[in-house]
Amino acid sequence: MRKKIIEESTVPVGTVPIYQAFIEKKTEMSKEDILAVIEKNCRDGVDFVTLHCGITLDLVDKLDERLIPVTSRGGSFLAAWMIKNKQENPLYEFFDEIVEVVNEYDVVISLGDAMRPACLRDSTDELQLKELFNLGRLTKKARKANTPVIIEGPGHIPLDEIEYNVKLQKKICDNSPFYVLGPLVTDIALGYDHITGAIGGALAAMHGADFLCYVTPSEHMGLPDMDDVKLGVIASRIAAHAADIVRLGKKGIDDEMSKARGELDWEKMFELGVDKDMERKYPELMDQQECSMCGKYCALKIVREYLQS
């Protein structure tokens, strides 16, 4: 399955090797098992591997201080392994050997955040920040070995902590590319987390996050279907574009849309819109000037007619 996805994909493909290692051996997995799975993923041709190297024994010992101890699946696997075996995280302890493996296959390391907060109550807490400092140290080690590194970020973060989180990560991790999981800015939006994720993502990207992990409406409820995926991707694309307008001055397409809107050029509006299927939902607009919101009292149409006359 992994090879087939890589063959068919037109974008970079990443995996989380600890999933496979844990599923195969559970808490009996050894350092050798983990390294073998990482190498197998790299050999299959993945572009990056997400590795939860920053979670350590001292952090696991404090998990019960949180409202929700762990939300990261990979983090939970490693936490369970450390609790049962009373040993340090092998991904942290043997990081140098992991670097040698990924370098052999020219694969990027994505340092996952096992301690990302699962709720606003736990945001920017001691566990999250200590893991970030661990990731910063590992980033420096990887760079000395010429290994490309990207950093995974939180998580559930209130609006007023997003800028701090992004700028701190950039400082601690030597300005490594930063991607954020949302962030989700409220915990109550069950069924609408693509919206909370887009709100947080726009703010994070504006302050320096480099790319966004999209969130679907079914987050916290189950696997997304095709419609969920589409809504999640569109919401994240809107958030990313909103940030690019500010950071990169990319508002040319917005000006084009405004021009088309002012001219009531529906064909052009549908062409420029973020959802290319929108024309199929409103086919009647292709044969008329005004929409049903204002009808014959369309403000744009009225003013244009009198200005032209």
C-alpha positions, -999 to 999 in steps of 0.1 A, spaced: 0 0 0 28 24 9 46 18 -23 14 22 -43 6 56 -27 42 68 -34 39 57 -71 6 75 -75 13 107 -55 23 139 -72 33 155 -38 58 146 -11 47 115 9 55 111 46 49 83 71 51 77 108 72 46 112 64 41 149 29 32 139 41 1 121 67 -8 147 41 -6 175 14 -25 156 39 -53 148 55 -56 183 35 -35 207 55 -26 238 79 -55 230 95 -36 202 132 -31 204 156 -4 192 165 -28 163 128 -32 154 123 5 153 154 12 132 144 -16 108 110 -1 103 124 34 97 148 20 72 120 0 54 99 32 51 129 51 37 138 23 13 102 23 0 108 58 -12 90 81 13 101 118 13 99 123 50 94 104 82 77 118 112 95 108 144 84 116 179 119 120 193 113 147 218 91 129 243 114 117 272 110 98 305 109 129 326 79 142 306 61 109 307 64 110 345 43 142 345 15 132 322 -11 129 349 -8 167 355 -27 173 323 -64 174 316 -58 151 286 -24 134 289 -16 126 252 -34 132 220 -6 122 196 -10 86 185 28 81 180 34 98 213 10 75 231 27 44 216 61 56 229 47 67 263 32 32 268 66 17 258 85 39 282 61 33 311 62 -5 306 99 -9 300 111 20 323 135 30 296 142 62 277 125 69 243 146 50 218 140 76 192 156 102 215 184 79 228 195 66 194 188 97 174 223 97 158 218 62 144 184 73 130 201 102 113 225 78 96 196 58 83 176 87 68 208 102 53 214 71 34 181 75 16 180 113 14 149 115 36 137 145 56 131 141 93 98 156 106 102 160 143 67 152 157 53 168 188 41 140 210 34 165 238 12 188 217 -18 199 238 -51 181 233 -71 210 248 -68 247 256 -63 239 293 -30 222 285 -17 247 259 18 260 262 24 240 294 57 227 308 54 194 289 49 210 255 77 235 260 102 210 274 96 188 244 102 218 221 135 224 237 144 187 231 134 192 195 156 222 193 186 202 205 179 174 181 175 199 152 210 211 158 224 176 159 206 168 126 219 199 109 255 190 119 249 158 99 234 178 70 200 162 76 170 183 66 145 188 95 110 202 98 92 207 130 56 197 139 37 221 161 6 223 183 -23 216 186 -50 232 207 -39 268 213 -59 299 222 -56 329 199 -35 349 223 -8 322 225 -4 315 188 21 342 180 43 333 210 43 296 201 53 302 165 81 327 173 94 305 201 96 275 179 114 295 152 139 307 178 145 273 195 147 253 163 169 277 143 141 288 120 134 253 108 103 250 87 73 248 110 40 232 104 10 234 127 -19 211 134 -45 238 131 -40 251 156 -75 247 170 -86 278 189 -115 264 208 -125 230 221 -163 232 215 -165 231 177 -174 194 173 -182 189 137 -168 223 127 -131 219 136 -121 228 100 -133 263 109 -114 265 142 -84 251 125 -85 276 97 -88 305 122 -58 293 141 -39 284 109 -43 318 94 -30 335 125 -1 310 129 9 314 92 7 352 95 32 350 123 56 327 105 43 291 103 54 276 70 26 252 62 -7 240 76 -19 205 85 -56 206 74 -83 197 98 -116 181 88 -152 186 102 -150 150 115 -119 157 137 -125 142 172 -154 121 158 -140 96 132 -123 90 99 -132 118 74 -151 109 42 -144 126 8 -166 156 16 -149 161 50 -115 160 33 -126 186 7 -140 209 33 -109 206 54 -85 213 25 -105 243 13 -106 258 48 -68 254 52 -62 268 17 -83 299 26 -63 303 58 -30 299 40 -40 324 13 -52 349 40 -17 347 56 1 350 22 -18 382 15 -1 397 46 33 380 45 39 379 8 15 405 -6 -3 379 -27 -35 396 -33 -35 398 -71 -61 370 -74 -83 388 -48 -82 419 -70 -92 398 -100 -121 384 -81 -132 418 -70 -131 430 -106 -152 401 -118 -176 406 -89 -180 442 -97 -188 433 -133 -211 405 -122 -189 381 -143 -200 348 -128 -179 327 -152 -148 345 -141 -158 344 -104 -163 306 -105 -129 302 -123 -111 322 -96 -129 308 -66 -112 283 -42 -140 257 -48 -140 247 -84 -172 228 -80 -192 259 -70 -205 265 -105 -223 231 -104 -241 242 -73 -253 275 -88 -257 268 -125 -285 294 -128 -261 322 -122 -244 317 -155 -275 329 -173 -283 360 -153 -267 391 -139 -278 394 -103 -280 367 -77 -310 360 -54 -296 379 -25 -307 413 -38 -324 404 -71 -333 434 -92 -321 456 -64 -285 445 -68 -263 473 -55 -235 465 -80 -259 465 -110 -277 496 -100 -246 518 -95 -229 504 -126 -260 513 -147 -262 549 -135 -224 554 -137 -224 542 -173 -254 565 -182 
